[in-house]
Amino acid sequence: MKVTLDTDLCEAHGLCEASAPELFQLGDEDIVTILDDNPAPEHHDAARRAAGSCPRMAIQIAED
């Protein structure tokens, strides 16, 4: 799995971090950072939840 974030679409709502704090971090300046863009299998469901929770659909998941 590969996780990407379109920073042009991202509005830093923080729902990704709430869904998958092991994969996303919302910084002090409302900038989302991907902590792990190639997550281990045990984090795949969390990555999918985070992508599904994004109101701007800024998170993309590419399955292997």
MDAnalysis code that builds the backbone (N, CA, C; Angstrom):
import MDAnalysis as mda
import numpy as np

u = mda.Universe.empty(192, n_residues=64, atom_resindex=np.repeat(np.arange(64), 3), trajectory=True)
u.add_TopologyAttr("name", ["N", "CA", "C"] * 64)
u.add_TopologyAttr("resid", np.arange(1, 65))
u.add_TopologyAttr("resname", ["MET", "LYS", "VAL", "THR", "LEU", "ASP", "THR", "ASP", "LEU", "CYS", "GLU", "ALA", "HIS", "GLY", "LEU", "CYS", "GLU", "ALA", "SER", "ALA", "PRO", "GLU", "LEU", "PHE", "GLN", "LEU", "GLY", "ASP", "GLU", "ASP", "ILE", "VAL", "THR", "ILE", "LEU", "ASP", "ASP", "ASN", "PRO", "ALA", "PRO", "GLU", "HIS", "HIS", "ASP", "ALA", "ALA", "ARG", "ARG", "ALA", "ALA", "GLY", "SER", "CYS", "PRO", "ARG", "MET", "ALA", "ILE", "GLN", "ILE", "ALA", "GLU", "ASP"])
u.atoms.positions = np.array([
    [0.838, -1.177, 0.000],
    [0.000, 0.000, 0.000],
    [0.884, 1.242, 0.000],
    [0.455, 2.231, -0.763],
    [1.133, 3.523, -0.809],
    [0.097, 4.603, -0.507],
    [0.414, 5.477, 0.434],
    [-0.488, 6.552, 0.848],
    [0.096, 7.879, 0.381],
    [-0.727, 8.683, -0.270],
    [-0.291, 10.010, -0.699],
    [-1.313, 11.049, -0.236],
    [-0.849, 12.274, -0.141],
    [-1.676, 13.392, 0.304],
    [-1.535, 14.532, -0.688],
    [-2.657, 14.989, -1.209],
    [-2.665, 16.145, -2.101],
    [-2.751, 17.399, -1.226],
    [-1.628, 18.048, -1.041],
    [-1.575, 19.207, -0.143],
    [-2.365, 20.398, -0.676],
    [-2.632, 20.416, -1.983],
    [-3.455, 21.487, -2.540],
    [-4.915, 21.338, -2.130],
    [-5.355, 20.092, -1.937],
    [-6.734, 19.836, -1.525],
    [-6.908, 19.866, -0.008],
    [-5.880, 19.490, 0.721],
    [-5.966, 19.343, 2.171],
    [-6.291, 20.678, 2.838],
    [-7.308, 20.639, 3.716],
    [-7.683, 21.824, 4.496],
    [-7.395, 21.631, 5.981],
    [-6.646, 20.598, 6.329],
    [-6.178, 20.332, 7.697],
    [-7.322, 20.220, 8.703],
    [-8.358, 19.478, 8.342],
    [-9.455, 19.231, 9.272],
    [-9.012, 18.339, 10.428],
    [-8.001, 17.496, 10.200],
    [-7.464, 16.634, 11.250],
    [-8.185, 15.311, 11.418],
    [-9.137, 15.021, 10.564],
    [-9.859, 13.756, 10.676],
    [-8.964, 12.571, 10.357],
    [-7.979, 12.777, 9.499],
    [-7.035, 11.701, 9.188],
    [-6.220, 11.340, 10.429],
    [-5.765, 12.341, 11.139],
    [-5.002, 12.092, 12.356],
    [-5.873, 11.405, 13.411],
    [-7.131, 11.799, 13.505],
    [-8.037, 11.161, 14.459],
    [-8.280, 9.699, 14.089],
    [-8.326, 9.403, 12.794],
    [-8.565, 8.034, 12.323],
    [-7.320, 7.171, 12.355],
    [-6.167, 7.772, 12.104],
    [-4.914, 7.004, 12.005],
    [-3.741, 7.828, 12.522],
    [-3.660, 8.034, 13.835],
    [-2.572, 8.857, 14.381],
    [-1.186, 8.256, 14.150],
    [-1.120, 6.967, 13.874],
    [0.157, 6.340, 13.578],
    [0.631, 6.649, 12.157],
    [-0.268, 7.211, 11.332],
    [0.082, 7.490, 9.935],
    [0.086, 8.978, 9.588],
    [-0.692, 9.786, 10.320],
    [-0.838, 11.209, 9.990],
    [-0.631, 12.065, 11.225],
    [-0.096, 13.261, 10.991],
    [0.085, 14.218, 12.078],
    [-0.321, 15.595, 11.594],
    [-1.156, 16.245, 12.371],
    [-1.557, 17.620, 12.095],
    [-0.660, 18.526, 12.904],
    [0.154, 19.310, 12.222],
    [1.119, 20.174, 12.885],
    [0.518, 21.456, 13.410],
    [1.335, 22.208, 14.139],
    [0.904, 23.452, 14.759],
    [0.415, 24.489, 13.756],
    [0.940, 24.438, 12.554],
    [0.557, 25.426, 11.538],
    [-0.484, 24.875, 10.578],
    [-1.280, 23.907, 11.055],
    [-2.340, 23.284, 10.257],
    [-1.811, 22.686, 8.963],
    [-0.708, 21.970, 9.101],
    [-0.130, 21.241, 7.970],
    [-0.131, 19.769, 8.346],
    [-0.747, 18.962, 7.485],
    [-0.787, 17.521, 7.711],
    [0.457, 16.889, 7.115],
    [1.067, 16.001, 7.884],
    [2.242, 15.255, 7.444],
    [1.913, 13.774, 7.484],
    [2.328, 13.060, 6.443],
    [2.217, 11.609, 6.444],
    [3.438, 11.069, 7.177],
    [3.192, 10.336, 8.249],
    [4.280, 9.769, 9.037],
    [4.812, 8.480, 8.422],
    [3.954, 7.766, 7.711],
    [4.344, 6.497, 7.094],
    [3.540, 6.324, 5.812],
    [4.179, 6.566, 4.664],
    [3.461, 6.481, 3.393],
    [3.417, 5.063, 2.820],
    [4.072, 4.136, 3.495],
    [4.062, 2.733, 3.096],
    [3.780, 1.890, 4.351],
    [2.536, 1.985, 4.861],
    [2.252, 1.381, 6.162],
    [2.290, -0.145, 6.148],
    [2.593, -0.693, 7.294],
    [2.567, -2.142, 7.496],
    [1.125, -2.629, 7.358],
    [0.958, -3.889, 7.011],
    [-0.396, -4.425, 6.810],
    [-1.353, -4.191, 7.972],
    [-0.868, -4.187, 9.187],
    [-1.761, -3.978, 10.321],
    [-2.318, -2.554, 10.395],
    [-1.772, -1.632, 9.588],
    [-2.260, -0.255, 9.554],
    [-3.052, 0.066, 8.282],
    [-3.252, -0.907, 7.427],
    [-3.968, -0.664, 6.170],
    [-5.408, -0.218, 6.411],
    [-6.107, -0.865, 7.337],
    [-7.492, -0.463, 7.604],
    [-7.560, 0.964, 8.127],
    [-6.620, 1.346, 8.976],
    [-6.589, 2.718, 9.496],
    [-6.334, 3.711, 8.368],
    [-5.464, 3.367, 7.442],
    [-5.191, 4.244, 6.295],
    [-6.444, 4.419, 5.447],
    [-7.174, 3.325, 5.231],
    [-8.411, 3.408, 4.454],
    [-9.464, 4.259, 5.181],
    [-9.560, 4.087, 6.505],
    [-10.500, 4.908, 7.283],
    [-10.138, 6.389, 7.179],
    [-8.852, 6.687, 7.281],
    [-8.404, 8.079, 7.187],
    [-8.746, 8.670, 5.830],
    [-8.499, 7.912, 4.769],
    [-8.819, 8.392, 3.421],
    [-10.320, 8.622, 3.285],
    [-11.108, 7.712, 3.824],
    [-12.560, 7.843, 3.744],
    [-13.113, 8.970, 4.592],
    [-12.390, 9.364, 5.627],
    [-12.865, 10.432, 6.511],
    [-12.534, 11.825, 5.992],
    [-11.641, 11.912, 5.030],
    [-11.210, 13.229, 4.531],
    [-12.327, 13.898, 3.720],
    [-12.824, 15.045, 4.195],
    [-13.910, 15.720, 3.475],
    [-13.487, 16.269, 2.111],
    [-12.208, 16.462, 1.905],
    [-11.715, 17.003, 0.630],
    [-11.154, 15.907, -0.284],
    [-11.186, 14.658, 0.203],
    [-10.671, 13.526, -0.562],
    [-9.207, 13.760, -0.984],
    [-8.436, 14.311, -0.055],
    [-7.043, 14.654, -0.328],
    [-6.094, 13.483, -0.144],
    [-6.569, 12.405, 0.479],
    [-5.727, 11.241, 0.740],
    [-6.036, 10.161, -0.297],
    [-5.006, 9.685, -0.951],
    [-5.169, 8.631, -1.947],
    [-4.436, 7.382, -1.465],
    [-5.068, 6.242, -1.717],
    [-4.493, 4.945, -1.362],
    [-4.275, 4.156, -2.635],
    [-3.065, 3.696, -2.839],
    [-2.757, 2.792, -3.953],
    [-2.465, 1.424, -3.348],
    [-3.314, 0.479, -3.668],
    [-3.130, -0.883, -3.164],
    [-2.053, -1.585, -3.973],
    [-1.319, -2.481, -3.320],
    [-0.278, -3.254, -3.989],
    [-0.883, -4.248, -4.961],
])
